């Protein structure tokens, strides 16, 4: 099962964060950065959801929180859930 670990309002920032997760050995769910299923370019009300396997969720949240802080904090549109 996958767990949503962050919702990112900016699609460019979401792509960078997903790439960073992969570079650190995480396995984010593919396709989330393209929009809602069947509706490319249309995102949920809080942005793009980033989901990882349940076993990786707590570590992924820590990494994402640090990366978002380095990118300018929550005011840039990143919310770690």
MOPAC internal coordinates of N, CA, C and O (Angstrom, degrees):
PM7 1SCF
backbone

  N    0.0000 0     0.00 0     0.00 0    0    0    0
  C    1.4469 1     0.00 0     0.00 0    1    0    0
  C    1.5272 1   109.14 1     0.00 0    2    1    0
  O    1.2310 1   121.80 1   -26.79 1    3    2    1
  N    1.3087 1   114.16 1   153.21 1    3    2    1
  C    1.4633 1   120.98 1   178.76 1    5    3    2
  C    1.5191 1   109.79 1  -110.01 1    6    5    3
  O    1.2310 1   121.22 1   -29.67 1    7    6    5
  N    1.3168 1   115.28 1   150.33 1    7    6    5
  C    1.4630 1   122.24 1   179.41 1    9    7    6
  C    1.5235 1   108.70 1  -126.70 1   10    9    7
  O    1.2310 1   120.82 1   -46.32 1   11   10    9
  N    1.3375 1   116.04 1   133.68 1   11   10    9
  C    1.4633 1   120.17 1   177.32 1   13   11   10
  C    1.5203 1   108.47 1   -74.01 1   14   13   11
  O    1.2310 1   120.88 1   -54.51 1   15   14   13
  N    1.3361 1   115.93 1   125.49 1   15   14   13
  C    1.4660 1   120.38 1  -177.17 1   17   15   14
  C    1.5256 1   112.31 1  -110.12 1   18   17   15
  O    1.2310 1   120.12 1   165.76 1   19   18   17
  N    1.3260 1   117.37 1   -14.24 1   19   18   17
  C    1.4612 1   120.10 1   178.47 1   21   19   18
  C    1.5180 1   109.63 1  -161.69 1   22   21   19
  O    1.2310 1   121.04 1   -25.16 1   23   22   21
  N    1.3276 1   115.62 1   154.84 1   23   22   21
  C    1.4531 1   122.43 1   172.77 1   25   23   22
  C    1.5156 1   106.28 1  -127.91 1   26   25   23
  O    1.2310 1   120.96 1   -57.41 1   27   26   25
  N    1.3189 1   115.77 1   122.59 1   27   26   25
  C    1.4603 1   122.14 1  -171.89 1   29   27   26
  C    1.5213 1   109.46 1  -118.03 1   30   29   27
  O    1.2310 1   120.40 1   -56.43 1   31   30   29
  N    1.3320 1   116.84 1   123.57 1   31   30   29
  C    1.4602 1   121.60 1  -177.15 1   33   31   30
  C    1.5268 1   112.75 1   -71.95 1   34   33   31
  O    1.2310 1   119.80 1   144.66 1   35   34   33
  N    1.3136 1   118.00 1   -35.34 1   35   34   33
  C    1.4593 1   122.55 1  -176.20 1   37   35   34
  C    1.5360 1   110.24 1   -91.69 1   38   37   35
  O    1.2310 1   119.74 1   -63.58 1   39   38   37
  N    1.3492 1   118.09 1   116.42 1   39   38   37
  C    1.4727 1   120.18 1  -178.98 1   41   39   38
  C    1.5269 1   113.51 1   -58.45 1   42   41   39
  O    1.2310 1   119.70 1   144.08 1   43   42   41
  N    1.3142 1   118.18 1   -35.92 1   43   42   41
  C    1.4681 1   120.86 1   178.87 1   45   43   42
  C    1.5202 1   111.01 1   -65.39 1   46   45   43
  O    1.2310 1   120.53 1   137.60 1   47   46   45
  N    1.3201 1   116.59 1   -42.40 1   47   46   45
  C    1.4635 1   120.76 1   178.38 1   49   47   46
  C    1.5296 1   110.15 1   -65.77 1   50   49   47
  O    1.2310 1   120.34 1   141.47 1   51   50   49
  N    1.3247 1   116.96 1   -38.53 1   51   50   49
  C    1.4669 1   120.48 1   178.78 1   53   51   50
  C    1.5220 1   110.42 1   -62.08 1   54   53   51
  O    1.2310 1   119.73 1   136.95 1   55   54   53
  N    1.3278 1   118.12 1   -43.05 1   55   54   53
  C    1.4630 1   120.92 1   178.97 1   57   55   54
  C    1.5208 1   111.31 1   -61.89 1   58   57   55
  O    1.2310 1   120.42 1   138.33 1   59   58   57
  N    1.3315 1   116.80 1   -41.67 1   59   58   57
  C    1.4669 1   120.60 1   178.59 1   61   59   58
  C    1.5240 1   110.34 1   -63.44 1   62   61   59
  O    1.2310 1   120.14 1   136.20 1   63   62   61
  N    1.3238 1   117.34 1   -43.80 1   63   62   61
  C    1.4644 1   121.13 1  -178.81 1   65   63   62
  C    1.5286 1   111.72 1   -66.79 1   66   65   63
  O    1.2310 1   120.16 1   140.91 1   67   66   65
  N    1.3291 1   117.30 1   -39.09 1   67   66   65
  C    1.4643 1   120.73 1   177.48 1   69   67   66
  C    1.5220 1   110.10 1   -64.46 1   70   69   67
  O    1.2310 1   120.41 1   138.14 1   71   70   69
  N    1.3312 1   116.81 1   -41.86 1   71   70   69
  C    1.4675 1   120.93 1   177.46 1   73   71   70
  C    1.5234 1   110.57 1   -63.60 1   74   73   71
  O    1.2310 1   120.33 1   138.93 1   75   74   73
  N    1.3241 1   116.97 1   -41.07 1   75   74   73
  C    1.4695 1   120.59 1   178.89 1   77   75   74
  C    1.5264 1   110.88 1   -64.15 1   78   77   75
  O    1.2310 1   120.28 1   139.36 1   79   78   77
  N    1.3278 1   117.07 1   -40.64 1   79   78   77
  C    1.4692 1   119.79 1   177.10 1   81   79   78
  C    1.5257 1   110.53 1   -59.84 1   82   81   79
  O    1.2310 1   120.66 1   134.12 1   83   82   81
  N    1.3291 1   116.34 1   -45.88 1   83   82   81
  C    1.4656 1   120.25 1   179.39 1   85   83   82
  C    1.5241 1   110.81 1   -61.73 1   86   85   83
  O    1.2310 1   120.38 1   138.53 1   87   86   85
  N    1.3290 1   116.89 1   -41.47 1   87   86   85
  C    1.4651 1   121.35 1  -179.46 1   89   87   86
  C    1.5262 1   111.75 1   -64.06 1   90   89   87
  O    1.2310 1   120.32 1   153.77 1   91   90   89
  N    1.3222 1   116.98 1   -26.23 1   91   90   89
  C    1.4626 1   121.43 1   179.59 1   93   91   90
  C    1.5357 1   112.11 1   -94.43 1   94   93   91
  O    1.2310 1   119.94 1  -170.20 1   95   94   93
  N    1.3245 1   117.72 1     9.80 1   95   94   93
  C    1.4575 1   121.04 1   174.64 1   97   95   94
  C    1.5116 1   116.16 1    91.74 1   98   97   95
  O    1.2310 1   120.00 1  -172.24 1   99   98   97
  N    1.3240 1   117.61 1     7.76 1   99   98   97
  C    1.4606 1   120.77 1   177.45 1  101   99   98
  C    1.5304 1   109.13 1   -85.21 1  102  101   99
  O    1.2310 1   120.67 1   -12.62 1  103  102  101
  N    1.3109 1   116.32 1   167.38 1  103  102  101
  C    1.4590 1   121.78 1  -176.41 1  105  103  102
  C    1.5351 1   110.14 1  -127.28 1  106  105  103
  O    1.2310 1   120.00 1  -108.37 1  107  106  105
  N    1.3534 1   117.61 1    71.63 1  107  106  105
  C    1.4664 1   119.63 1  -179.66 1  109  107  106
  C    1.5306 1   111.24 1   -65.24 1  110  109  107
  O    1.2310 1   121.34 1   -30.17 1  111  110  109
  N    1.3145 1   115.05 1   149.83 1  111  110  109
  C    1.4560 1   122.12 1   178.79 1  113  111  110
  C    1.5231 1   109.14 1   -61.79 1  114  113  111
  O    1.2310 1   120.23 1   -50.50 1  115  114  113
  N    1.3051 1   117.17 1   129.50 1  115  114  113
  C    1.4614 1   121.92 1  -178.24 1  117  115  114
  C    1.5192 1   111.22 1   -74.91 1  118  117  115
  O    1.2310 1   120.55 1   -33.05 1  119  118  117
  N    1.3170 1   116.56 1   146.95 1  119  118  117
  C    1.4491 1   121.91 1   173.44 1  121  119  118
  C    1.5077 1   115.77 1    92.02 1  122  121  119
  O    1.2310 1   119.18 1   167.55 1  123  122  121
  N    1.3187 1   119.17 1   -12.45 1  123  122  121
  C    1.4631 1   121.03 1  -178.22 1  125  123  122
  C    1.5076 1   113.50 1   -65.24 1  126  125  123
  O    1.2310 1   120.34 1   154.04 1  127  126  125
  N    1.3460 1   116.95 1   -25.96 1  127  126  125
  C    1.4557 1   119.43 1  -177.88 1  129  127  126
  C    1.5264 1   113.04 1   -78.01 1  130  129  127
  O    1.2310 1   119.97 1   174.44 1  131  130  129
  N    1.3446 1   117.66 1    -5.56 1  131  130  129
  C    1.4616 1   120.93 1  -176.86 1  133  131  130
  C    1.5229 1   113.45 1   -96.50 1  134  133  131
  O    1.2310 1   119.31 1   175.15 1  135  134  133
  N    1.3068 1   118.92 1    -4.85 1  135  134  133
  C    1.4531 1   121.82 1   179.91 1  137  135  134
  C    1.5168 1   111.81 1   116.38 1  138  137  135
  O    1.2310 1   121.02 1     8.00 1  139  138  137
  N    1.3066 1   115.66 1  -172.00 1  139  138  137
  C    1.4597 1   121.26 1   179.93 1  141  139  138
  C    1.5268 1   110.34 1   -69.37 1  142  141  139
  O    1.2310 1   119.74 1   -29.28 1  143  142  141
  N    1.3321 1   118.11 1   150.72 1  143  142  141
  C    1.4617 1   120.23 1   179.73 1  145  143  142
  C    1.5242 1   111.93 1   -55.97 1  146  145  143
  O    1.2310 1   120.78 1   -52.71 1  147  146  145
  N    1.3185 1   116.12 1   127.29 1  147  146  145
  C    1.4563 1   121.67 1  -179.79 1  149  147  146
  C    1.5138 1   114.36 1    80.46 1  150  149  147
  O    1.2310 1   120.03 1   174.08 1  151  150  149
  N    1.3181 1   117.56 1    -5.92 1  151  150  149
  C    1.4622 1   122.01 1  -179.02 1  153  151  150
  C    1.5279 1   110.31 1  -132.34 1  154  153  151
  O    1.2310 1   119.77 1  -109.30 1  155  154  153
  N    1.3246 1   118.04 1    70.70 1  155  154  153
  C    1.4637 1   119.10 1  -178.42 1  157  155  154
  C    1.5258 1   111.05 1   -59.38 1  158  157  155
  O    1.2310 1   120.82 1   -41.98 1  159  158  157
  N    1.2979 1   116.04 1   138.02 1  159  158  157
  C    1.4673 1   121.06 1   179.86 1  161  159  158
  C    1.5237 1   113.77 1    87.23 1  162  161  159
  O    1.2310 1   119.87 1   174.34 1  163  162  161
  N    1.3339 1   117.86 1    -5.66 1  163  162  161
  C    1.4682 1   121.57 1   177.98 1  165  163  162
  C    1.5290 1   106.74 1  -108.32 1  166  165  163
  O    1.2310 1   120.91 1   -55.72 1  167  166  165
  N    1.3161 1   115.86 1   124.28 1  167  166  165
  C    1.4605 1   121.02 1  -175.27 1  169  167  166
  C    1.5179 1   110.69 1  -114.10 1  170  169  167
  O    1.2310 1   121.05 1   -15.40 1  171  170  169
  N    1.3161 1   115.60 1   164.60 1  171  170  169
  C    1.4585 1   121.60 1   177.62 1  173  171  170
  C    1.5219 1   110.45 1   -66.33 1  174  173  171
  O    1.2310 1   120.35 1    -7.17 1  175  174  173
  N    1.3232 1   116.93 1   172.83 1  175  174  173
  C    1.4659 1   121.12 1  -176.02 1  177  175  174
  C    1.5327 1   114.38 1   -62.65 1  178  177  175
  O    1.2310 1   119.80 1   154.58 1  179  178  177
  N    1.3540 1   117.98 1   -25.42 1  179  178  177
  C    1.4630 1   119.97 1   179.69 1  181  179  178
  C    1.5223 1   111.80 1  -108.39 1  182  181  179
  O    1.2310 1   120.08 1  -167.87 1  183  182  181
  N    1.3272 1   117.46 1    12.13 1  183  182  181
  C    1.4499 1   120.52 1   177.29 1  185  183  182
  C    1.5091 1   113.09 1   106.78 1  186  185  183
  O    1.2310 1   121.33 1    25.44 1  187  186  185
  N    1.3216 1   115.06 1  -154.56 1  187  186  185
  C    1.4520 1   122.92 1  -176.27 1  189  187  186
  C    1.5231 1   109.47 1   -88.78 1  190  189  187
  O    1.2310 1   121.06 1   -55.12 1  191  190  189
  N    1.3185 1   115.58 1   124.88 1  191  190  189
  C    1.4621 1   120.34 1   178.85 1  193  191  190
  C    1.5222 1   109.29 1   -84.20 1  194  193  191
  O    1.2310 1   120.85 1   -47.38 1  195  194  193
  N    1.3266 1   115.98 1   132.62 1  195  194  193
  C    1.4571 1   121.94 1   174.95 1  197  195  194
  C    1.5230 1   106.70 1  -107.50 1  198  197  195
  O    1.2310 1   121.19 1   -59.52 1  199  198  197
  N    1.3423 1   115.33 1   120.48 1  199  198  197
  C    1.4642 1   121.00 1  -177.98 1  201  199  198
  C    1.5227 1   110.23 1  -120.30 1  202  201  199
  O    1.2310 1   120.97 1   -38.67 1  203  202  201
  N    1.3179 1   115.75 1   141.33 1  203  202  201
  C    1.4641 1   123.04 1   177.28 1  205  203  202
  C    1.5312 1   108.10 1  -130.68 1  206  205  203
  O    1.2310 1   119.84 1   -16.51 1  207  206  205
  N    1.3455 1   117.92 1   163.49 1  207  206  205
  C    1.4655 1   119.32 1   175.97 1  209  207  206
  C    1.5359 1   110.92 1   -55.88 1  210  209  207
  O    1.2310 1   121.02 1   -32.75 1  211  210  209
  N    1.3124 1   115.66 1   147.25 1  211  210  209
  C    1.4691 1   121.54 1  -177.96 1  213  211  210
  C    1.5238 1   112.91 1   -50.38 1  214  213  211
  O    1.2310 1   120.05 1   139.60 1  215  214  213
  N    1.3176 1   117.51 1   -40.40 1  215  214  213
  C    1.4717 1   121.42 1  -177.29 1  217  215  214
  C    1.5234 1   112.79 1   -66.17 1  218  217  215
  O    1.2310 1   120.17 1   158.31 1  219  218  217
  N    1.3319 1   117.28 1   -21.69 1  219  218  217
  C    1.4635 1   121.29 1  -178.36 1  221  219  218
  C    1.5266 1   113.03 1   -99.82 1  222  221  219
  O    1.2310 1   119.80 1   173.75 1  223  222  221
  N    1.3162 1   117.98 1    -6.25 1  223  222  221
  C    1.4640 1   121.93 1  -168.98 1  225  223  222
  C    1.5248 1   114.09 1   -59.21 1  226  225  223
  O    1.2310 1   119.29 1   132.18 1  227  226  225
  N    1.3155 1   118.96 1   -47.82 1  227  226  225
  C    1.4720 1   119.49 1  -175.38 1  229  227  226
  C    1.5278 1   111.25 1   -65.61 1  230  229  227
  O    1.2310 1   119.89 1   138.36 1  231  230  229
  N    1.3300 1   117.81 1   -41.64 1  231  230  229
  C    1.4610 1   120.32 1   178.74 1  233  231  230
  C    1.5309 1   111.26 1   -69.06 1  234  233  231
  O    1.2310 1   120.40 1   142.56 1  235  234  233
  N    1.3301 1   116.85 1   -37.44 1  235  234  233
  C    1.4649 1   120.38 1   178.84 1  237  235  234
  C    1.5224 1   110.78 1   -64.42 1  238  237  235
  O    1.2310 1   120.12 1   141.42 1  239  238  237
  N    1.3353 1   117.38 1   -38.58 1  239  238  237
  C    1.4750 1   120.61 1   177.59 1  241  239  238
  C    1.5312 1   111.24 1   -60.68 1  242  241  239
  O    1.2310 1   120.66 1   136.98 1  243  242  241
  N    1.3178 1   116.34 1   -43.02 1  243  242  241
  C    1.4689 1   120.22 1   179.41 1  245  243  242
  C    1.5268 1   110.77 1   -61.71 1  246  245  243
  O    1.2310 1   120.60 1   132.76 1  247  246  245
  N    1.3304 1   116.46 1   -47.24 1  247  246  245
  C    1.4574 1   120.51 1   179.57 1  249  247  246
  C    1.5228 1   110.98 1   -62.66 1  250  249  247
  O    1.2310 1   120.04 1   133.89 1  251  250  249
  N    1.3303 1   117.53 1   -46.11 1  251  250  249
  C    1.4593 1   120.42 1  -179.39 1  253  251  250
  C    1.5235 1   112.01 1   -62.90 1  254  253  251
  O    1.2310 1   120.08 1   140.00 1  255  254  253
  N    1.3250 1   117.45 1   -40.00 1  255  254  253
  C    1.4689 1   120.23 1   178.73 1  257  255  254
  C    1.5245 1   110.21 1   -60.63 1  258  257  255
  O    1.2310 1   120.14 1   137.27 1  259  258  257
  N    1.3253 1   117.34 1   -42.73 1  259  258  257
  C    1.4702 1   120.75 1   178.36 1  261  259  258
  C    1.5234 1   111.35 1   -66.56 1  262  261  259
  O    1.2310 1   120.44 1   137.01 1  263  262  261
  N    1.3239 1   116.76 1   -42.99 1  263  262  261
  C    1.4625 1   120.01 1  -179.48 1  265  263  262
  C    1.5270 1   111.47 1   -65.08 1  266  265  263
  O    1.2310 1   120.53 1   137.56 1  267  266  265
  N    1.3236 1   116.59 1   -42.44 1  267  266  265
  C    1.4692 1   119.94 1   178.99 1  269  267  266
  C    1.5248 1   110.43 1   -64.69 1  270  269  267
  O    1.2310 1   120.16 1   140.68 1  271  270  269
  N    1.3185 1   117.29 1   -39.32 1  271  270  269
  C    1.4665 1   120.64 1   176.93 1  273  271  270
  C    1.5356 1   110.30 1   -62.30 1  274  273  271
  O    1.2310 1   120.39 1   138.34 1  275  274  273
  N    1.3328 1   116.87 1   -41.66 1  275  274  273
  C    1.4601 1   120.55 1   177.90 1  277  275  274
  C    1.5230 1   112.20 1   -66.05 1  278  277  275
  O    1.2310 1   120.55 1   151.28 1  279  278  277
  N    1.3357 1   116.56 1   -28.72 1  279  278  277
  C    1.4664 1   121.11 1  -179.18 1  281  279  278
  C    1.5282 1   111.88 1   -84.11 1  282  281  279
  O    1.2310 1   119.60 1   174.99 1  283  282  281
  N    1.2886 1   118.36 1    -5.01 1  283  282  281
  C    1.4553 1   119.98 1   179.00 1  285  283  282
  C    1.4991 1   114.30 1   126.23 1  286  285  283
  O    1.2310 1   119.49 1  -172.52 1  287  286  285
  N    1.3087 1   118.58 1     7.48 1  287  286  285
  C    1.4591 1   121.16 1   174.55 1  289  287  286
  C    1.5061 1   114.41 1    82.13 1  290  289  287
  O    1.2310 1   120.26 1     2.96 1  291  290  289
  N    1.3311 1   117.10 1  -177.04 1  291  290  289
  C    1.4559 1   122.88 1  -175.46 1  293  291  290
  C    1.5217 1   113.25 1   -62.54 1  294  293  291
  O    1.2310 1   120.01 1   157.20 1  295  294  293
  N    1.3339 1   117.59 1   -22.80 1  295  294  293
  C    1.4631 1   118.59 1  -179.36 1  297  295  294
  C    1.5244 1   112.08 1   -65.69 1  298  297  295
  O    1.2310 1   119.82 1   167.12 1  299  298  297
  N    1.3496 1   117.94 1   -12.88 1  299  298  297
  C    1.4633 1   120.51 1   176.73 1  301  299  298
  C    1.5189 1   111.54 1   -83.42 1  302  301  299
  O    1.2310 1   119.63 1   177.50 1  303  302  301
  N    1.3077 1   118.32 1    -2.50 1  303  302  301
  C    1.4562 1   121.14 1   175.40 1  305  303  302
  C    1.5142 1   115.06 1   106.90 1  306  305  303
  O    1.2310 1   119.52 1  -172.40 1  307  306  305
  N    1.3153 1   118.52 1     7.60 1  307  306  305
  C    1.4595 1   120.10 1   180.00 1  309  307  306
  C    1.5081 1   111.57 1   -98.60 1  310  309  307
  O    1.2310 1   120.60 1   -49.93 1  311  310  309
  N    1.3224 1   116.46 1   130.07 1  311  310  309
  C    1.4608 1   121.60 1   178.37 1  313  311  310
  C    1.5238 1   107.73 1  -126.27 1  314  313  311
  O    1.2310 1   120.13 1   -64.58 1  315  314  313
  N    1.3132 1   117.36 1   115.42 1  315  314  313
  C    1.4500 1   121.40 1   175.53 1  317  315  314
  C    1.5171 1   107.00 1   -86.91 1  318  317  315
  O    1.2310 1   120.94 1   -56.76 1  319  318  317
  N    1.3363 1   115.81 1   123.24 1  319  318  317
  C    1.4660 1   120.59 1  -175.91 1  321  319  318
  C    1.5059 1   111.27 1   -93.25 1  322  321  319
  O    1.2310 1   120.10 1   180.00 1  323  322  321

